[in-house]
Amino acid sequence: MKKIVIPGTDIEVSKFIFGTASLLSAGSSLTRNRLLHAAVEHGFTHFDVAPYYGFGIAERDLAPVLKAHPQVTVTTKVGLYSPGGENQSSLSVLIRKAGGKIIKSLSRPRSTFDLKRAQLSLEGSLRRLGRECIDLYLLHEPQYEHVETQAWMEWLQSRQRAGQIRAFGIAMFAHQVTPFLNSNSPLAQVIQISDSVNKHEADIVLQHQRPLQITFGYIAAAQTANDSTPAKKLLQAAMECNQTGAIIIGTKRIERLALYRDL
């Protein structure tokens, strides 16, 4: 698979990044393990994860893959947390997710950008991933007014100096990013932003004279709009939208991986 260097960093990744937001729904632990290893075999060299994905299970699932393939890089995040914590059993997580369809608070993420909580989150992610350093560490959907820029910058820079993270930035939907762009926030050194082939929401980054670094959401946006365009054509269009950076895609089906590699 083609590789690119994320603009503004020294991190080289596969053009398609494997997203793990829906990894838990792929099946059993064994099935998920096969899927993740197959992704590497098909050319994915970077995985996107977060403590909230699978309530910590996605990070734990990645650990043996990262151990087997030390050249593979990873993004994880800080700021959105799982109800019940990130070290629950699979059964507990499934019960919460099922119950959350009726009682939303059982599965709704909790958002906080308290720096003490952030330090615990970083330590937890490193432990679950089995890594001493996270390649890309992103604030997960922060509200601009809730982020103390100087305090966060000092903390993130201190984690860089300690060798716990290589680069940092923000991960959010396009409608959330404007204040960070308008203020040229130093937190937004890397921007991971939602996009679609019809509305080109991520173009707001280009309008601020910045290259696209990481985009996501093309297939989900098409499904929401009842657009029946085949995934192959959607992703071809996505690569036209984002010519400079990487694109996050996910799948629960191993047979789809060859399509992504060939694209």
Secondary structure by P-SEA (a helix, b strand, c coil): cccccccccccccccbbbbcccccccccaaaaaaaaaaaaaacccbbbbccccccaaaaaaaaaaaaacccccccccccccccccccccaaaaaaaaaaaaccccccbbbbbccaaaaaaaaaaaaaaaccccccbbbcccccccccaaaaaaaaaaaaaaaccccbbbbbbcccccaaaaaaccccccccbbbbccccccccccccccccccccccaaaaaaaacccccaaaaaaaaaaacccbbbbbbbccccaaaaaaac
